[in-house]
């Protein structure tokens, strides 16, 4: 196996090839990977093609495809929080942001496996980023629990929340907050913020957190759970406790 596509709703990606090891990421249905290494009959080290993130996963979560199929990707993305899809005659629920490979007229293929999908979806690049769309996408995530490495409504980390929602806006971002902070253009002052700008927060000069700005004094982010808190030039203040929780490092714009 050299290239493959995720064939389950959300596949755990681990730091080391054991189930007991830390989950560092999740790959969603339809996302393609290149296989870098193998460990026994079960484990493969992969690099996801959409963001070059690496880790270990079990081959049972993947469907082998050709290099061409893997690199073609998909322009179509599932858009409800959970979406019913039928793969080889079996129904499953895939999360928002899942890709729909080789999709046309409610049908598609993962390598040799056929699937059907009649749920809500969007075509990447056809959405016009803006305040209304941003709130429509992010508000249903409120109270989703924080999960290190997570990228779904059932558990998500700060950069996963940003990455999936930006995909829905038609913008592909790297996986981790420190990587996301290296892209886009600098916004120098909080009063110059536009809805959708990303705010980054540091701990001893290292970027450790990211959130999506709704305006120049509110931010939606995954911290304990997905929540809306207030922000000023110093950082985030919890709307629940009134305590300062994160120190603002930088603001960047991506459209």
N, C-alpha and C positions, 0 to 999 in steps of 0.2 A: 504494500500500500504506500503510494507516494503522495497522493492528494485525496481529500475526502471532504464531505459536507456533513454537518451536524444533523442528525435525523431524529432527535428528541427535543422536547420543549426548551430545556436549559441544561447544558452539560457542564458539570464541574471540571475545572482545570486546576490541577494541584501542583504545588512546588516540587514535590518528589513523587515517584511512581508507587504510591501506597494510598489506600483509602483513608488511612489515619492521618495523612499529612495535610497541611494547610491548603485550603482552597484559595487560590489567588485570583481567580477569574471565573466567569461563566461564559460559554458560547451559546448563542441562541440558534434555534432552528434555522437552517438554511445558510449559516455562515460557513465559509470554506477554510480549510487548513492545509498546510504542507506538512507532511510527516518528516521529522528530522532524525528520529532515532526510535528504536524499539527495545522494550525490556520484557523478555518472555513472550508468551502468547497473548497477554492481555493489555499491556501498557504501551502507549506510544507518546513520544514527545512531539508536540506540534507547534507550529507558528501560524497564528490566524492571519489570513491574507488581508483583511480590512484594516488591521492596525499593527501587525507584526508582533503581537504579544505572544510570548512563549510559555509553555507549561506542559504538564503530563495529564493525559486522560486515557480512558479505556476505549479500545477500538469498538466495543459494543455500542457506543453512542454515535458512531460514524458510519456513513455510507461511502464506499469507495467511488471516486469519479475520475475522469481524465483530467490532465492538467488544463486543457482548454475549458472544460466545464467548470472547474474550480475558479479559474481566473476570469471567466465571463461575468461572474457575480450575478446580481439581480438588481433591477431598477425598482422592483415592487416590494413594499414593506407592509406587514400586518399592522393595523392601526388601533384596534381596540385593546384594552388592558389584557384580556384573554380572548383567544380566537380559536374556534373549532376548525380543525383541519383533518382530512382523512388521508392517511398514508397507507398504501397497500391494503385498503379496505378497513382500516382500524382508525377510529376517531381519537384525537388527542387535542389538548388545549395548549396553544403556543402563545407566548407573551408578546406584547407590543414591541415593535422593532425587529421581529423575526423577518428574515428574508424569504422571498418566494422565488427560488431558482427556476429558470426555463418556464416562467408562468405566462399563460395565454388563455383567455376565455375560460377562467375558473379551473384550469388544469395545469400541472407542471410535473417536473421530474427531478429526482435526486439520483443521478446516475441512471441505473436501470429501474429504479423504483418510482412508480407513478403516485401522484397525490392529487387531491381535488380540494379547492378552497373557494368558498363563496362568501366569505366574511369581508369586513371592512378592510380596505387597503389604500395605500397612496403610492404614487410614483415619485421617487426621489427627484428633487429638483423642480418639481411643479408647484411646490408650496412657496408662498411668499412670506418669509419670516417677518414677524411683527408682534406687537403686544397681545392682540386678540388671539392669534394662533398659539403663542407661547403659553398663555394662561389656559387655553383649552387643552393643551397637551399635558401641562405639569400639574394642574390642580387635582386631577383624579389620583395622583400619586400620594397625596397628603396622608400621613400616618402609616405609610408603608414602612415596615421595620428595617432598621439598618442591618446589613449583612456584609461582612468583609468579602469582597470579590463578587458580590451579587449584582445582577443587572435586570431584575424583574420586580414587578409589583409585590411579590411575595418575599422580597428581600433584596436590598440594593445598597451599595456604598456610594459615597459622594460623587466620585468620578464616573461610576457606572450610570448613575442617574443623569448626569450631564451628557455622557456619551450617547445614551439611547435617545434622549429627547432631542439632541442636536441631529441625530440621524433622521428623526421625523421631520426636522426642518430642512433636510437635504444637505446637511453638513457633516462630514466624517471627521471625527476627532480621535486622537490617540486615547489609550486606555486610562493612564494614570494622571492624577492632577498635575504633577510636576512636568509631565510631557505636554499636557494641554496648555500649561502656562507659557510654553515656548512658542506657541503659534498665535495667530491673530495680530492685532495692532494694539498698542498701549493706549489706555484711557487714563489721562493724568489725574483727573479730579473726579470725586464722587458726584459732584453737581453736574458733570458732563455725561453721566451715564445714560444709556438707552436700555430699554427693556430687552433682555436677552444677553447683555454683556455678562461675562463671567468674572467673579471675584475670587481671588486666591489668598490663602492664609498660611502663615508660616509658624514654625516652632524652631527657634535657634537657626534661622535663615533657610530652613528646609521647607519647601512647599508640602503641606500635609492635608490641605482641605480645599474644596472648591464648591461654589454654589452659583445659582443663576439669579441675577438681579432682576427684580420685577419693576423697580424704579430706583430712585437714588436713596431710598431709606428702607426698602424691604428686599429680603432675599429668601428664595426657596432653596433648601438644601437638605441633604441626608445626614442627620446628626442625631443618633439614637433612633430617630424615625424621620421620615420626610416631613418638614415643617417650614413654616414661614416665621422668620425672626426679623428684628430691626437691625439696621446697619448704619454706622457712621464712619468717619474717616479713620477711627481707631480700630474698628472691627465689628463683630456681631455681638449683640446683647440678646440673651434668651428672653422670649416673650412670656415664658412660664415663670422663671425665677428672677429675672431682672439682672442676672449676673453676666459679666463679660465672658464669652466662651472662646472666641477666635480673634486673632490679631491680623488685621488686613495687611497684605503684602503688595498686591497688584490687581489691576483690573484690565481685562483685555476684551477686544471686540472682534467678531468673526464674520460679520456681514455689513 
